[in-house]
């Protein structure tokens, strides 16, 4: 059936004819190509060898053309977008409503005694970490910046998120002791244990939250920046994830390398006799999505801590941070297993509504 049509070519009558003559001829040629492709696929489906297809049959990846002969299309494999590997972050209506109340409180500029007392009220208690309403509101409001509440976020990730069992996220207290070179303090001793759940030689990833003062010699400028360092034991390297800077930034590299050298020293002291040694591990500065402001670094870092496993960089952009502010507010306040302060939501809703009704 198709064999009788295989002699049709993109020949001179097509090229030299009028537009009226060319159009139907092209349609016929296109129809031929499609039939040939269908026959070829059918033959393969019946277990026939591709050598049974006549040589002058046009293959599936041939570009349709009005010029003589056929043009072979080059196959191009496009990598999937980074967003494909993780679901979109989206807060529910109820989560958004609670966030809107806290957000309004954070934006308030009332200096009354009652307002100050409300801001100082503890609304989150997790382990040894406390968060008062003023700090929470300031952290999650638009353009608000994470402060000590990052510790609260780390506690939540460690206890209530589905995380790789071969991964450990250290607290800031561990980072600080390593930075200070206090290698044998009880905090590093506990977290670099020889046995049990804290034995790091059995892990694949050890994450360290980092905080760097950007103007350490300016007493009036207390701004700082959050980023993360991963000890990747699986791939035998250190990885630096920063949402604002790259390896070209000398302040970042000097800060990260000082800490990494201290981590290596801590490891050599606590795991001196282990077969797993890290002194030769190189440093890789991971390419990340950069934040468009100076306030979102805490949210980026928490996402690195929660989701980084040496390969796929969490996709965090401005729209993601908007939703994360809502989700963090809800999770930290409403999870009763996490927040030991009962009635937090009711207190926030009632107290803040009264304040705004009074000063409206």
Residue pairs with C-beta under 8 A, 6 or more apart in sequence:
2 32
2 35
2 36
2 39
3 54
5 32
5 35
6 32
6 36
6 54
6 56
6 57
8 28
8 29
8 32
9 68
10 29
10 65
10 66
10 67
10 68
10 69
10 70
11 68
13 21
13 25
14 21
14 22
14 25
14 26
14 29
14 66
15 22
15 66
15 67
15 68
17 25
22 66
26 64
26 66
29 64
30 64
32 58
33 58
33 62
33 64
36 57
36 58
36 59
37 58
37 59
37 60
39 53
39 57
40 50
40 53
40 57
40 59
40 60
41 60
43 50
43 52
43 53
44 50
58 70
61 72
61 73
61 75
62 70
62 71
62 72
62 73
63 70
63 71
63 72
63 73
65 71
82 312
82 313
82 315
83 315
85 312
86 307
86 312
86 314
86 315
89 320
89 323
89 324
89 327
90 323
91 99
91 323
91 326
91 327
91 330
94 330
95 326
95 327
95 329
95 330
96 326
98 326
98 329
98 330
98 333
98 334
98 345
98 348
98 349
99 140
99 325
99 326
99 329
99 330
101 348
101 349
101 352
101 353
102 133
102 136
102 137
102 140
102 141
102 329
102 348
102 352
103 137
103 140
103 141
103 142
103 325
104 352
104 356
105 118
105 133
105 137
105 348
105 352
105 355
105 356
106 134
106 136
106 137
106 138
106 139
106 140
106 141
106 144
107 137
107 141
108 115
108 355
108 356
108 359
110 355
110 359
112 359
114 355
115 355
118 133
118 134
118 351
118 352
118 355
119 132
119 133
119 134
119 137
120 132
120 133
120 134
121 132
121 133
121 347
121 351
122 130
122 131
122 132
122 133
122 341
123 131
123 132
123 133
123 136
123 333
123 339
123 341
123 344
123 347
123 348
124 130
124 131
124 136
124 152
124 332
124 333
124 339
124 341
124 344
125 131
125 339
125 340
125 341
126 152
126 155
126 156
126 159
126 332
126 338
126 339
126 340
127 155
129 151
129 152
129 155
131 148
131 149
131 152
131 332
133 348
135 147
135 148
135 149
136 149
136 329
136 332
136 333
137 144
138 144
138 145
138 147
139 145
139 146
139 147
139 149
139 298
140 325
140 326
140 328
140 329
141 325
142 322
142 325
143 293
143 295
144 295
144 325
145 294
145 295
145 297
145 298
146 153
146 226
146 297
146 298
146 299
146 302
147 298
149 298
150 172
150 209
150 211
150 226
150 298
150 301
150 302
151 171
151 172
152 332
153 298
153 302
153 328
153 332
154 169
154 171
154 172
154 209
154 302
154 305
155 338
156 328
156 331
156 332
156 335
156 338
157 163
157 169
157 302
157 305
157 306
158 169
159 337
159 338
160 331
160 335
160 337
160 338
161 306
163 169
163 306
164 204
164 205
164 309
166 202
166 203
166 204
166 205
166 234
167 203
167 204
167 205
167 206
167 207
167 309
168 198
168 200
168 203
168 205
168 206
168 207
169 207
169 209
169 305
169 306
170 191
170 206
170 207
170 208
170 209
171 209
172 209
172 211
173 187
174 187
174 188
174 191
174 208
175 208
175 209
175 210
175 211
175 259
177 183
177 185
177 187
177 188
178 188
178 208
178 259
178 262
178 263
178 266
179 258
179 259
179 262
181 262
181 265
182 188
183 262
183 265
183 266
183 269
183 270
184 269
188 266
188 270
189 270
190 198
191 198
191 200
192 198
192 200
192 266
192 267
192 270
192 271
193 199
193 200
193 270
194 270
194 271
200 206
200 231
200 233
200 267
200 271
201 233
201 271
201 274
201 275
201 276
203 233
204 232
204 233
204 234
204 309
204 310
205 230
205 231
205 232
205 233
205 234
205 308
205 309
205 310
206 230
206 231
206 233
207 228
207 229
207 230
207 231
207 304
207 305
207 308
208 228
208 229
208 230
208 231
208 259
208 263
209 226
209 228
209 301
209 305
210 226
210 227
210 228
210 229
210 255
210 256
210 259
210 301
211 224
211 225
211 226
212 224
212 225
212 227
212 251
212 252
212 255
213 222
213 223
213 224
214 221
214 223
214 224
214 225
214 251
215 221
215 222
215 223
223 294
225 242
225 244
225 297
226 297
226 298
226 300
226 301
227 240
227 241
227 242
227 243
227 244
227 245
227 252
227 256
227 297
227 300
227 301
227 304
228 240
228 241
228 242
228 301
228 304
228 305
228 308
229 238
229 239
229 240
229 241
229 256
229 259
229 260
229 263
230 238
230 239
230 240
230 241
230 304
230 308
230 310
231 238
231 263
231 278
231 281
232 238
232 239
232 281
232 310
233 276
233 278
234 310
235 310
236 278
236 280
236 281
237 281
237 282
237 283
237 284
238 260
238 263
238 281
238 282
238 283
238 284
239 283
239 284
239 285
239 286
239 308
239 310
240 247
240 252
240 256
240 283
240 284
240 285
240 286
241 286
241 288
241 301
241 304
241 308
241 313
242 249
242 252
242 285
242 288
243 288
243 289
243 290
243 291
243 296
243 297
243 300
243 301
243 316
244 290
244 291
244 294
244 297
245 251
245 252
246 252
246 285
246 287
247 253
247 285
252 285
253 285
256 283
257 283
260 283
263 278
264 278
264 279
264 281
267 277
267 278
267 279
268 277
268 279
271 277
286 313
287 313
288 300
288 304
288 313
289 313
289 315
289 316
289 317
291 297
291 300
291 316
291 318
291 321
292 318
293 318
296 316
296 318
296 321
299 316
299 320
299 321
299 324
299 325
299 328
300 316
300 321
302 324
302 328
303 314
303 316
303 320
303 324
304 314
306 314
307 314
308 314
316 324
331 338
332 338
332 339
333 339
333 344
333 345
333 348
334 344
334 345
336 342
